[in-house]
């Protein structure tokens, strides 16, 4: 059963803080609720940072949940198990 965690308000600042606090590594993936993913992409589009595809924050992939399993306001961490 997947584990969903709360990172606070879903925005680039809270995602970055969570990645640092939990030492999520480059190459890992955060699966976001579809609405939260759209909010993040809108926030990045409006910033001066620009947007890269695939969407990454600090090297961690941000992916939209297409199944509807991830609740709003939470993320699922998918660790990159490749060595």
C-alpha positions as CSV (number, residue, x, y, z in Angstrom):
1,X,0.0,0.0,0.0
2,X,1.5,3.4,-1.0
3,X,2.3,5.9,1.7
4,X,1.2,9.5,1.2
5,X,2.9,12.3,3.2
6,X,1.9,15.9,3.8
7,X,4.5,18.5,2.8
8,X,2.5,21.5,3.8
9,X,0.9,23.8,1.3
10,X,1.9,22.4,-2.1
11,X,4.2,25.0,-3.7
12,X,7.8,25.0,-4.9
13,X,9.1,26.4,-1.5
14,X,7.4,23.6,0.5
15,X,8.5,20.9,-2.0
16,X,12.2,22.2,-1.7
17,X,12.0,22.3,2.1
18,X,10.6,18.7,2.2
19,X,13.3,17.4,-0.2
20,X,16.0,18.9,2.1
21,X,14.4,17.8,5.4
22,X,13.8,14.2,4.2
23,X,16.9,13.9,2.1
24,X,15.0,12.9,-1.0
25,X,17.6,12.2,-3.6
26,X,18.1,13.3,-7.2
27,X,16.5,10.7,-9.5
28,X,13.7,9.9,-6.9
29,X,10.1,10.9,-7.8
30,X,7.3,12.8,-6.0
31,X,3.9,11.8,-7.3
32,X,1.5,14.7,-6.8
33,X,-2.3,15.0,-6.9
34,X,-3.4,16.3,-10.4
35,X,-4.6,19.6,-9.0
36,X,-1.5,20.1,-6.9
37,X,0.7,19.3,-10.0
38,X,-1.2,21.9,-12.0
39,X,-0.7,24.4,-9.2
40,X,3.1,23.8,-9.2
41,X,3.4,24.1,-13.0
42,X,1.4,27.3,-12.9
43,X,3.6,28.7,-10.1
44,X,6.8,27.8,-12.1
45,X,5.4,29.3,-15.3
46,X,4.7,32.6,-13.5
47,X,8.2,32.7,-12.0
48,X,11.4,33.7,-13.8
49,X,12.9,30.2,-13.3
50,X,11.4,28.7,-16.5
51,X,10.0,25.2,-16.8
52,X,11.9,22.1,-17.8
53,X,10.3,18.9,-19.0
54,X,10.3,16.5,-17.3
55,X,9.5,18.7,-14.3
56,X,12.1,18.6,-11.6
57,X,12.9,20.3,-8.4
58,X,16.5,19.9,-7.1
59,X,16.8,16.9,-9.5
60,X,13.7,15.1,-8.1
61,X,11.0,14.3,-10.7
62,X,7.6,15.8,-10.1
63,X,4.9,13.6,-11.7
64,X,1.2,14.1,-11.9
65,X,-0.9,11.2,-10.5
66,X,-3.2,10.0,-13.3
67,X,-4.9,7.3,-11.1
68,X,-6.5,9.7,-8.6
69,X,-4.9,7.8,-5.7
70,X,-2.8,10.6,-4.3
71,X,-5.0,12.9,-2.1
72,X,-4.9,16.6,-2.5
73,X,-2.2,18.2,-0.3
74,X,-0.1,15.0,-0.1
75,X,2.7,13.4,-2.1
76,X,3.9,9.9,-2.6
77,X,7.7,9.4,-2.6
78,X,8.9,6.8,-5.2
79,X,12.6,6.0,-4.5
80,X,14.9,5.3,-7.4
81,X,16.2,1.9,-6.5
82,X,18.7,1.7,-9.3
83,X,22.4,1.6,-8.2
